[in-house]
Amino acid sequence: MDSYRTVSELQDALRGVVGLSPRFQLEDAAALRQRHLDRLAYTAVFAPDAGVRDAARWIIRQAAAAAGAWSASIQDLYAARGRGECAGFTVPAINIRGMTYDVARAVFRAALGLDVGAVILEIARSEIGYTEQRPAEYTAVVTAAALREGFTGPLFLQGDHFQFNARKQAADPEAETRAVLELTREAVAGGFLNIDIDASTLVDLSQPTVPEQQRVNFERAAQCTAVIREIQPAGVTISVGGEIGEVGKKNSTPEELTAFMDGLGRTLEERGVPGPGPSKISVQTGTSHGGVPLPDGSVAQVSIDFDTLAELSRLSRDRYGMAGAVQHGASTLPESLFDRFPQVETAEIHLATGFQNIIYSHPAFPADLREAIDAHLRQAHADERKSGQTDEQFLYKTRKKGFGPFKQAMWDMDAGARGALGEALEKQFALLFRKLGVTGSRETVARVVKRVDVPLPPPAGL
C-alpha cells in the first residue's frame, strides 16, 4: 500500500468524505471506513513528509470523534470502583508492539462482540523506543482501528511504565527526570490521558526503614503528577498510576504501599498539587515481564501470590480510594489463572508478550520475514546475549526489538496473512475479556465516564 504523498493529494482523495473548512465535518462515514481509512492509517505512519503524516493523524482523530470515539481518561471509572460502586472485573491493558492497526482492530472486534468498554491500549516508554511508535502515531493508529471497526465510546490510551532508568538516574538525576517529563508532555499532547509513572526502579532497599526505601520513588512520582495536573486538558482529570515494586524483583508488601502513598500524599500537599493522586497502584506478586524463557524457548511456570494481590487491592481501595492493585507481566501466564484476577478484585492487568508470541509463532507469519528478523537480532543485539543462553532463549528475549526495524514490512504483509493473524488475536482477546470479567462493561463505562471533547488544533498544512 502507498501512502498519500502530499496534503493536497490527501485533501483531493477525501473530498466529499470529510470537510475541512471552516471546521471539520464527517460527511460520509461509510465511505471513509470502507474506502479510505486503511490508506489514511498507513499515511499516518509511513508518509515520507511529516506534514502529510500530521494531516492524516488529525483527520483520523477528528473523524473518530465525530463518529463517537474519543480519547478519554479512565479516572472516573476507577474512582467509582474506589467508592465501591462497581466491582468484579479486571481491566485489561494491552500493549501493542507491532502490526498496531491490525492488532487494535482485533481488540475492537472482540470488544464489540462481547460488549466490552473497559479496555486500555497502551505503550511503555521502552516500547516507544524499540517499536518506533511515538505517542501521536500510536494514538492515530489505534483510533483509526476503532473507527474502522465501528467502535464507539471512550478510548483509553495509556502511557505504560513511564519509567526512570536507575543507571541514568544515578549518573544524572535531573537529565533522566527531564526525559521522563518531556515524554509525559508529548504523550498528553498526543492523546494519552492515562499515565503510569514508574519510579519503582529507584526504590533503595539498603535504607533502614520502608518510608526511606520508598522516598525517591514517591518524590519523583509527585514531581511527575504535578506536571500531569498542570498540562492535563481542561475538564479532564488524567488517570495517574504509581508503582511500589519493580516487576521481577521481590514481592510487594502492605508496608511499602502505605509508605509510598502516605509519602506521595504529603509531597503533593506540600507542592500544592490539585486533584487526586494515583487511581491505582502497580505491585509485584511473582511475575516478570515477558516471562522466563527456558533453554528450548518455552516459558517457565511462575507462582503468583494472589493473597498479596488481594490484600494490596483491598488496602488501596479502603484507605486511599483507588481502584486497586495492578498486575504486570501476566500475558504468558496459563489461561486457567486469569479468572483469579477479578476474583481478588485486581483493578488492572498488563498484557504484552503473549500477543507478540502469537504473531511470531503463527503459521501465517511469513517464514522469510521471521528469518530476516532473527538474523537482524543476532547481529544488532549480539551484546545482549547472556552467557550460556541458547539461541531460542536469546531470540525470545530480543524478538520484541524486531517490531521497529521491520514495522513497514509487517504492515505490508499480504492480506491473507494479516487476516489470519488478526483472527487468532481476536480469539485470544475475547478469551481474556471473558476471564477478566469485562464483558458487558460498555454500559458501566458509558454511565460513569463522561465525554470531554479536547480541542485539537489542525496542523499547519491544513
Protein Blocks (a to p, Z undefined) as FASTA:
>chain_A
ZZdfbfklmmmmmgokaccbfbdcdfblmlmmmmmmmmmmmmmmmomblklmmmmmmmmm
mmmmmnopacddfklmmmmmmnopaghiacdddddfbhklmmmmmmmmmmmmnopabdcd
dddfklmmmnopafklmmmmmmmmmmmnopacjdddddehiacdfklmmmmmmlmmmmmm
mmmmmmmmnopabdcddfklmpcfkbmbfklmmmmmmmmmmmmmmmmmmmpcehiacddd
ddfbdghiacddfklmmmmmmmmmmmmmmnopgcjddfbdcddehiaehiaadfkopacd
ddddfklmmmmmmmmmmmnopabdcdehklmgcfklmmmmmmnopabdcdfklmmmmmmm
pmklcfklmmmmmmmmmmmmmmmpcghiafklmmmmmmmmmmmmmmmmmmmpcfklmmmm
mmmmmmmmmmmmmmnopgoklmmmmmmmccddddddddfkZZ
